[in-house]
Amino acid sequence: MYRVNLFFLFLLAPVLGAVIALSSLGQNAAGLTLPVVQLEPAVAALHEEVQHLQYTIGFVRESLEEQQQRYEEQQRLLQALAEKTREHKRLSDAIYEQHILDKLGPPVRVHRSPRVEVKVFQLKGIGYRGYIAKVKPFDPAVLRVTYQPGPGETTSAAVRRTGAIMGINGGGFYRAPSGGEIHTLPIGNTMVDGKLIGGFQPSREDLFFAGFDRRGRLVGGVFHDRNALLATGARQGVSFVPILIRDRKPVPIPEMWRNQRQPRTILGEYANGDLIFIVVDGRQADWSSGVTLEDLQLTLIEFGVIDAYNLDGGGSSVFVFDNEVLNRPSDGRERAIATSIVVLP
C-alpha cells in the first residue's frame, strides 16, 4: 500500500505544481487579487493536467488487471505442469518397478500393508540357491535392528519378539565370557533406534557400518570418526565386511575374501529406494554349495542394485518370513546371533 501511495503522489505532482503556481498567480506583491482573465491560462493548464492524470490512472488500472490475469494464467500453467510431472513420475516408478520384477521373476510370497510391501523371490544360480526380499518401506519405522544383551537370540526369536513380518541375520559378532556366562557381542558399530550400542568403534581394515536413516534409505561406509557416522543420519545399523557395490560399481574384494563359495547374507538398495535382502545357502552339496562375492556382485549389478553390503554369512545366514525359516541354514538349525534386521508389518 505504501508503494502505491508513493506512485500516485508521483502522478499528482504536476497537478500539485499547477495548483501551487495558480496560488502564486492569485496574488501580487501587494496581496491584491489578479483579474480572472489572467487566471484562465492557468486553469486551462490545470484542466489538461487533470485529464492527463485520469488517462494515466486508467492505464495503470488496466495494466494491473492485465498483470493479475497473466499471473493467474501462469499459476494455472504451473499447476498443470506439476500434475504432468507427478504423472510422469508415477509412470516412471511403475516402469522401474516392472524392470526390477522382470529381473527377479514372479514372487513366491507377498505382504502388503499401509506401512510396507514385501515381495519374496527364489534365487537360483549355478550351484547355489537362496531367497530374495524386495522391501518397499512406506513408513521408515518398519526397519529395525534387534539386539538382546546376553547369549544372543535367533532371527526367528527376534521376529517373534518384535512382531515382524520378516527378518535376516545382521552384523558380525563374537562371544566372550562375562559374569560366569557367555555373551554374544556385536563387532564394530551397532545402532538401534539412533543409539550406538557400546559406543563408537573406529573402523579397522574394511569393516563397514550399514543401516537405515530416518527416511528408510540405506546409508553406510567405513567410518573412522563418530561424527562422520552420525552425519549419515543413521537410525539403525550393523557392521561387517566387505562393501560390495557403491554407486552402481563393484568394490574390489579384499584378498582374504576372494573366490570363496559360502553361505551369504546381503543388504542392498535400488535407485527408487526399495531395499533388497538376499540370503544364499551353502556348505550343502546336495542343495547349495554357496556363492562367491564376485558372483554376487555381478548378480546385484544385473538386478540394478546401486549399493550393497555383505553381512555376516556362514552358519548365521537365515531368512525368516511370516514366522517361517525359508532357507536351509548350513548348521542344520538357526544360530543364536547378536543382531538381526527385521521388517515390521
C-alpha positions as CSV (number, residue, x, y, z in Angstrom):
1,M,0.0,0.0,0.0
2,Y,2.8,2.4,0.8
3,R,4.4,1.9,-2.7
4,V,1.0,2.6,-4.4
5,N,0.6,5.8,-2.4
6,L,4.0,7.0,-3.5
7,F,3.2,6.1,-7.1
8,F,0.1,8.2,-7.1
9,L,1.8,11.1,-5.4
10,F,4.3,10.9,-8.2
11,L,1.4,11.1,-10.7
12,L,-0.2,14.0,-8.8
13,A,3.0,16.0,-8.8
14,P,2.2,18.0,-11.9
15,V,-1.3,18.9,-10.6
16,L,0.1,20.0,-7.3
17,G,2.6,22.1,-9.1
18,A,-0.1,23.7,-11.1
19,V,-2.1,24.4,-8.0
20,I,0.8,26.0,-6.3
21,A,1.6,28.0,-9.4
22,L,-2.1,29.1,-9.6
23,S,-2.0,30.1,-5.9
24,S,1.1,32.2,-6.7
25,L,-0.5,33.8,-9.6
26,G,-3.6,34.6,-7.5
27,Q,-1.9,37.4,-5.5
28,N,0.5,40.2,-6.5
29,A,3.3,41.5,-4.3
30,A,0.8,43.9,-2.7
31,G,-1.6,41.0,-1.9
32,L,-4.2,42.2,-4.5
33,T,-6.3,39.6,-6.4
34,L,-5.5,39.4,-10.2
35,P,-8.2,39.7,-12.7
36,V,-9.9,36.4,-13.8
37,V,-8.7,36.7,-17.3
38,Q,-5.2,36.3,-16.1
39,L,-6.2,33.1,-14.4
40,E,-7.7,31.4,-17.4
41,P,-4.4,30.1,-18.9
42,A,-3.5,28.5,-15.5
43,V,-7.0,27.0,-15.2
44,A,-6.7,25.6,-18.7
45,A,-3.3,24.1,-17.9
46,L,-4.7,22.6,-14.7
47,H,-7.6,21.0,-16.7
48,E,-5.2,19.5,-19.1
49,E,-3.1,18.0,-16.3
50,V,-6.3,16.5,-14.7
51,Q,-7.3,14.9,-18.0
52,H,-3.8,13.5,-18.4
53,L,-3.8,12.2,-14.8
54,Q,-7.2,10.5,-15.4
55,Y,-5.9,8.8,-18.5
56,T,-2.7,7.7,-16.7
57,I,-4.7,6.2,-13.7
58,G,-6.9,4.3,-16.2
59,F,-3.9,3.0,-18.0
60,V,-2.3,1.9,-14.7
61,R,-5.5,0.2,-13.6
62,E,-5.7,-1.8,-16.9
63,S,-2.0,-2.7,-16.6
64,L,-2.5,-4.1,-13.0
65,E,-5.5,-6.1,-14.2
66,E,-3.5,-7.5,-17.1
67,Q,-0.7,-8.4,-14.7
68,Q,-3.1,-10.2,-12.4
69,Q,-4.6,-12.1,-15.3
70,R,-1.2,-13.1,-16.5
71,Y,-0.2,-14.2,-13.0
72,E,-3.3,-16.3,-12.7
73,E,-2.7,-17.9,-16.1
74,Q,0.9,-18.7,-15.1
75,Q,-0.3,-20.3,-11.9
76,R,-2.8,-22.5,-13.9
77,L,0.0,-23.5,-16.3
78,L,2.4,-24.3,-13.4
79,Q,-0.3,-26.5,-11.7
80,A,-0.8,-28.3,-15.0
81,L,2.9,-28.9,-15.4
82,A,3.2,-30.1,-11.8
83,E,0.4,-32.6,-12.4
84,K,2.1,-33.8,-15.6
85,T,5.4,-34.2,-13.7
86,R,3.7,-36.2,-11.0
87,E,2.0,-38.4,-13.6
88,H,5.3,-38.9,-15.4
89,K,6.9,-39.9,-12.1
90,R,4.1,-42.4,-11.4
91,L,4.7,-43.8,-14.8
92,S,8.5,-43.9,-14.3
93,D,8.1,-45.6,-11.0
94,A,5.8,-48.2,-12.5
95,I,8.2,-48.8,-15.4
96,Y,11.2,-49.1,-12.9
97,E,9.2,-51.4,-10.7
98,Q,8.4,-53.6,-13.6
99,H,12.0,-53.6,-14.7
100,I,13.0,-54.9,-11.2
101,L,10.3,-57.6,-11.3
102,D,11.4,-58.7,-14.8
103,K,14.8,-59.4,-13.3
104,L,13.6,-61.1,-10.1
105,G,10.8,-63.2,-11.6
106,P,7.4,-63.9,-10.0
107,P,7.2,-63.5,-6.2
108,V,6.5,-66.7,-4.1
109,R,5.3,-64.7,-1.1
110,V,3.8,-61.2,-0.7
111,H,3.0,-59.0,2.2
112,R,1.2,-55.6,1.8
113,S,0.1,-53.1,4.3
114,P,-0.1,-49.3,4.6
115,R,3.4,-49.3,6.1
116,V,5.3,-51.7,3.9
117,E,5.3,-54.0,0.9
118,V,7.5,-57.1,0.9
119,K,7.9,-59.4,-2.1
120,V,9.8,-62.7,-1.7
121,F,11.6,-64.4,-4.6
122,Q,13.5,-67.6,-5.0
123,L,17.1,-67.2,-6.2
124,K,18.8,-69.9,-8.2
125,G,22.3,-69.8,-9.7
126,I,24.8,-72.3,-10.8
127,G,25.5,-74.4,-7.7
128,Y,23.5,-72.3,-5.2
129,R,20.0,-71.4,-4.0
130,G,18.6,-68.8,-1.8
131,Y,15.9,-66.2,-1.3
132,I,15.4,-62.5,-2.1
133,A,13.1,-60.0,-0.4
134,K,12.3,-56.7,-2.1
135,V,11.1,-54.3,0.5
136,K,9.3,-51.0,-0.2
137,P,9.0,-49.2,3.2
138,F,6.2,-46.6,3.1
139,D,6.9,-46.0,6.8
140,P,10.7,-46.0,7.6
141,A,9.9,-47.1,11.2
142,V,9.2,-50.7,9.9
143,L,13.0,-51.2,9.5
144,R,14.7,-52.2,12.7
145,V,17.9,-53.7,14.1
146,T,17.4,-56.0,17.0
147,Y,19.9,-56.7,19.8
148,Q,19.4,-58.6,23.0
149,P,22.3,-58.5,25.6
150,G,23.3,-61.9,26.8
151,P,23.8,-65.2,25.0
152,G,22.1,-63.8,21.8
153,E,19.0,-64.9,20.0
154,T,18.0,-66.5,16.7
155,T,16.5,-64.3,14.0
156,S,13.2,-66.3,14.4
157,A,13.1,-65.3,18.0
158,A,13.8,-61.7,17.1
159,V,11.0,-61.8,14.5
160,R,8.5,-63.2,17.1
161,R,9.6,-60.8,19.8
162,T,9.1,-57.7,17.6
163,G,6.1,-59.0,15.7
164,A,8.0,-58.6,12.4
165,I,6.8,-60.0,9.1
166,M,10.4,-60.9,8.0
167,G,13.9,-60.9,9.2
168,I,17.5,-61.8,8.3
169,N,20.7,-62.1,10.3
170,G,22.6,-58.9,10.9
171,G,26.3,-58.0,11.5
172,G,29.3,-59.9,12.7
173,F,29.7,-60.9,16.4
174,Y,32.0,-62.6,18.8
175,R,31.4,-64.5,22.1
176,A,33.1,-63.5,25.4
177,P,32.7,-64.7,29.0
178,S,31.2,-62.3,31.5
179,G,29.9,-62.9,35.0
180,G,30.2,-66.7,34.5
181,E,28.2,-66.6,31.3
182,I,29.0,-66.4,27.6
183,H,27.8,-63.2,26.0
184,T,27.2,-62.7,22.3
185,L,28.5,-59.2,21.3
186,P,28.3,-57.3,18.0
187,I,31.5,-56.3,16.3
188,G,32.2,-52.7,15.0
189,N,29.3,-50.3,15.3
190,T,25.7,-51.3,16.0
191,M,22.9,-48.8,16.2
192,V,19.4,-49.4,17.5
193,D,16.9,-46.6,17.4
194,G,19.6,-43.9,17.0
195,K,21.8,-45.2,19.8
196,L,25.2,-46.7,19.3
197,I,25.5,-50.0,21.3
198,G,28.7,-49.9,23.4
199,G,29.7,-46.5,21.9
200,F,31.6,-45.7,18.7
201,Q,34.3,-48.0,17.4
202,P,36.6,-46.7,14.6
203,S,36.6,-48.9,11.6
204,R,39.6,-51.2,11.1
205,E,40.6,-52.6,7.8
206,D,37.5,-53.0,5.6
207,L,34.9,-53.1,8.4
208,F,31.9,-51.1,7.5
209,F,28.7,-49.8,9.1
210,A,25.5,-50.1,7.1
211,G,21.9,-49.3,8.1
212,F,18.9,-47.1,7.6
213,D,18.3,-43.4,8.1
214,R,15.1,-41.6,9.1
215,R,13.7,-41.8,5.5
216,G,14.3,-45.6,5.4
217,R,17.2,-45.1,2.9
218,L,20.3,-47.3,3.0
219,V,23.4,-45.5,4.4
220,G,26.8,-46.8,5.2
221,G,30.5,-46.8,4.7
222,V,33.8,-47.1,6.5
223,F,34.0,-44.6,9.4
224,H,37.0,-43.7,11.5
225,D,35.2,-40.7,13.1
226,R,32.0,-40.8,15.2
227,N,30.7,-37.5,13.8
228,A,31.1,-38.8,10.2
229,L,28.9,-41.8,11.0
230,L,26.3,-39.7,12.8
231,A,26.3,-37.3,9.8
232,T,24.7,-40.0,7.7
233,G,21.5,-39.7,9.8
234,A,21.5,-43.4,10.5
235,R,18.9,-44.7,13.0
236,Q,19.6,-48.5,12.7
237,G,22.7,-50.3,11.5
238,V,25.2,-53.2,11.8
239,S,28.8,-53.8,10.9
240,F,30.6,-56.4,8.8
241,V,32.9,-56.7,5.7
242,P,33.2,-56.0,2.8
243,I,31.3,-53.4,0.8
244,L,30.1,-55.0,-2.5
245,I,28.6,-52.2,-4.6
246,R,29.0,-48.5,-4.3
247,D,27.2,-46.1,-6.7
248,R,26.4,-48.9,-9.1
249,K,30.0,-50.0,-9.3
250,P,31.6,-53.1,-7.8
251,V,34.1,-52.5,-5.0
252,P,37.3,-54.6,-5.1
253,I,37.0,-57.6,-2.8
254,P,39.7,-57.9,-0.1
255,E,42.1,-60.7,-0.9
256,M,41.1,-62.8,2.1
257,W,37.5,-62.8,0.9
258,R,38.1,-63.6,-2.8
259,N,36.8,-66.6,-4.7
260,Q,35.2,-68.4,-1.8
261,R,31.8,-70.2,-2.1
262,Q,30.0,-69.6,1.2
263,P,26.5,-69.0,2.6
264,R,25.8,-65.3,2.2
265,T,23.6,-62.6,3.5
266,I,23.4,-59.3,1.5
267,L,21.7,-55.9,2.1
268,G,21.3,-53.5,-0.8
269,E,19.2,-50.7,-2.3
270,Y,17.7,-49.8,-5.6
271,A,17.6,-46.3,-7.1
272,N,14.0,-45.9,-6.2
273,G,14.7,-46.5,-2.5
274,D,13.4,-50.1,-2.4
275,L,15.6,-52.4,-0.4
276,I,16.9,-55.8,-1.3
277,F,17.7,-58.6,1.2
278,I,19.4,-61.7,-0.1
279,V,20.3,-65.0,1.7
280,V,22.2,-67.7,-0.1
281,D,22.5,-71.2,1.3
282,G,25.9,-73.0,1.2
283,R,28.0,-75.9,2.5
284,Q,25.4,-78.3,1.3
285,A,26.5,-80.1,-1.8
286,D,23.1,-81.7,-2.4
287,W,21.3,-78.4,-2.0
288,S,23.5,-75.3,-2.4
289,S,27.3,-75.0,-2.3
290,G,27.3,-71.3,-1.7
291,V,28.3,-68.4,-3.8
292,T,31.4,-66.2,-4.2
293,L,31.2,-62.4,-3.5
294,E,32.4,-61.8,-7.1
295,D,29.4,-63.7,-8.5
296,L,27.1,-61.8,-6.2
297,Q,28.5,-58.5,-7.4
298,L,27.6,-59.5,-11.0
299,T,24.1,-60.6,-9.9
300,L,23.5,-57.4,-8.0
301,I,24.6,-55.2,-10.9
302,E,22.4,-57.2,-13.2
303,F,19.5,-56.6,-10.8
304,G,20.1,-52.9,-10.9
305,V,21.2,-52.5,-7.3
306,I,23.1,-49.3,-6.6
307,D,24.6,-50.0,-3.2
308,A,25.2,-53.4,-1.4
309,Y,26.9,-54.7,1.7
310,N,27.9,-58.2,2.7
311,L,26.5,-59.1,6.1
312,D,27.6,-62.0,8.4
313,G,27.3,-65.3,6.5
314,G,28.2,-68.9,7.0
315,G,26.0,-70.6,9.6
316,S,24.5,-67.3,10.6
317,S,22.7,-66.8,7.2
318,V,18.9,-67.1,7.7
319,F,15.8,-65.8,6.0
320,V,12.6,-65.7,8.0
321,F,9.2,-64.7,6.6
322,D,5.9,-64.9,8.4
323,N,7.5,-66.8,11.3
324,E,8.9,-69.5,8.9
325,V,12.5,-70.1,8.1
326,L,12.5,-70.3,4.3
327,N,16.2,-71.1,3.7
328,R,18.3,-74.0,4.9
329,P,20.9,-72.8,7.4
330,S,24.2,-74.6,7.0
331,D,24.3,-75.7,10.6
332,G,21.0,-77.6,10.1
333,R,19.4,-75.1,12.5
334,E,19.4,-71.4,13.4
335,R,22.3,-70.0,15.3
336,A,22.0,-67.6,18.2
337,I,23.5,-64.3,17.0
338,A,24.0,-60.8,18.2
339,T,21.9,-58.8,15.8
340,S,19.1,-59.3,13.2
341,I,17.5,-56.9,10.8
342,V,13.7,-57.2,10.9
343,V,10.8,-55.6,8.9
344,L,7.7,-54.8,10.8
345,P,4.3,-55.4,9.2
